[in-house]
């Protein structure tokens, strides 16, 4: 998960140079940047001057705490009134009113070939057709962003500031525990073709000491789904004279990187399995007692279904650390998830999950054991839930 080398891939397509940076952390795990996503955020920043806001990109907000956002806006501002940006702004206004988020845009862009190439990244036998209106808008946006990439020479800007992207990748790479991924696959009894983390220094985040964003795109490859994350910077930096003057790059945040690169990717193992039991879980909503809600709602866990998902994901984190014989890390995770994030059912679930770990012949994968976990959770009573809340819901 640490000690990696920066691999810079420069691909020449026609007369344009594309700066693509990627760090290979293991045979399956990579960290890098996406020229499509960076191009999008450079353009979004200009478009917001017309449409006012989009997620954390807000007109009039000072983003000097994010070097690439600040200096990128300065560099590309000469395109503010370009017909391309006027068109992109109108498309984004319509997509904002449809999605209320730019996550689906990142989904779409990461499933496209890197600019300036045209077309889907992978040829798939089966695809889920998008809503006709949003699908048309996403296609039009992609076409306009590709044109902006070429006209504004986004590749040249990224290449010029290669040292900044390299520095950001070095910061984030040291905190991605790549050696844990094989243990994760073994514990769940499932594997994916790759795991990809994309940093986006150009993604705007409003000022604040604990502000950052992580988004899990759905990348569909010919070999199956690729669990991924796109993350913003998470450290607020003092403004320097230029991008070349920064000794830090906004991604040196071990807690955030570990959380987003490991915890969030685990959702790819857990969420599809739990979703099959959505009706049963929602039928047990009485188990989301007022005592439990009081503990979990400050952590954005607002109902029983989300509580079940988060408990199971965090349970897996702890037990995988145990499988690695990293008992210090397992204890750290218990303190984090039980004491800090108030997932107070983890002690009960840890006892139950040993049945799975000790009988892998009967339960070769986590999917085969999920029915037992659902029965166990269904058997709980509000009284048991409240007992756990009182026992484990105190201070740190």
Helices and strands as residue ranges (DSSP letters): E 7-13, E 16-24, E 29-32, H 35-51, E 53-54, E 57-58, H 67-76, G 77-79, H 83-99, H 103-110, H 132-151, H 154-160, H 162-173, H 180-188, E 195-199, E 214-215, E 218-221, E 224-231, G 243-245, H 254-258, I 259-263, H 264-275, H 278-283, G 285-287, H 290-296, G 297-299, H 304-323, H 327-334, I 335-340, H 346-357, H 366-379, H 382-392
